[in-house]
């Protein structure tokens, strides 16, 4: 991109931040918390973006104020040809049908959330109707499709009020039943938040995204002859909706990074810019159905009365239950014992994991198939930050690594079947020393029932702690290096040495209690008795 092209883009939209050295577009680098040019590598601080947007807004507001005309009534008089024009109360702009002059009411221009940016209509009304017809043909059996076809002529095009959120965000992430809090950062690449109260926000969201390369600075000519919907949300309500949509958009990325659905996210977007804009949308409301057609991309969204109930928290206890059932089958080669053991573990696991977590209810929205919109994601990140050696470092966190899952299954299997495994090792050594091979076949693992009655509940508690607390309190961390590589690091306070020292300190403290020594003696007695029973001919 040449410097002239970059300057033209900068003048048309303040959201396209450019490099001061070469004029190329620059993007926010989450790890370094700065804007970086992919062409020459130069950086700009995160604070420069809001400052440039504020300067752009100040210049364009002054230019608008000079060209706007004082219109205080709905009935207007054209300043050029003196024709009398009636404007709807909810509209802020119109055009004179006689001379084509663009008319904007001054109270519309001077409001605090006056649109700074606009995306012109690229889809004509006829094309929008055809998109709806195509959607209705693919969904002909639904009542929503029939309602759309009955009311197709009521489809209207509007410039709707939006706020565009772009820039860095930070989040505080916690997980169910864990006090460990994580800090992460990300970047919103352009989130459109509708600030109209009357329209179904979920349907409008489903008709997005928009292609931000088409953003232009607001000019009166774009809205001449078009219906412009004014924002009817107060500043507090608009800010609340924007914050909720930022969290909702950022949440799926955090869940993927945390490898669980049981997370809670608090997002702050105070370092991002929030610019009011007018975006093109065709809207149809009839027979309890609301439909929207994106006026730029042609993407279709239609509301549905049906809701979908999901239970995402079921995944983790299901996997643990299956793993335990497999361990029982490997230990006893008995389908009955595997089913019984899995059922016992499953009952407890599902009870534990369901605490404080209910069903997730989502409204279903019809979407068109082929109009996917721009390929760029709305969210970049997240990148987590941990203290390493006293300094805050950008890291990639991992929790359910293959080695950890294997270690958990191996420890659980060994704890439950310790007498049987010990008996097998002793019998194998005896065979190697000359004893008959029948010694191995005479082992009776089922005679260790007393030991199993003790270790199965302990294994369940261990599984719950491993799967819900410990694994999330002590993640595997890889530092993100400037060159793009990674390096394994140990965050402060979560080192293996510290955990080992804490374990032995706890064990020494427990051994000082007479009750624990008696319990330990009982465990040893139970182990020796179970071992003797398994090995008895």
Buried (B, 14 or more C-beta within 10 A) or exposed (E): BEEEEBEEBBBBBBBBBBBEBBBBBBEBBBBBBBBBBEBEEBEBEBEEBBEBBEEBBEEBEEEBEEEBBEBEEEEBBBEEEEEEBEBEEEBBBBBBEEEEBBBBBBEBBEBEBBBBBBBBBBBEBEBBBBBBBBBBEBBEEBEBBBBBEEBBEEBEBBBBBBBBBBBBBBBEBBBBBBEBEBBBBBBBBBBBBBBBEEBBBBBBBBBBBBBBEBBBBBBBEBBBEBBBBBBEBEEEEBBEBBBEBBBEBBBEBBBEBBBBBBBEBEBBBEBBBBBBBBBBBBBBBBEEBBBBBBBBBBBBBBBBEEEEEEEEBBEBBBBBBEBBBBBBBEBBEBEEBBEEBBEBBBEBBBEBBEEEBEEEEEBEBBBBEEBEBBEEEBBBBBBBBBBBEEEEBBBBBBBBEEEBBEEBBEBBBEBBBBBBBBBBEBBEEBBEEEEEEEBBEEBEBEBBEBBBEBBBEEBBEBBBBBBBBBBBBBBBBBBBEEEEEEEEBBBEEBEEEEEEEEEEEEEEEEEEEEEEEEEEEEBEEBBEBBBEBBBEE
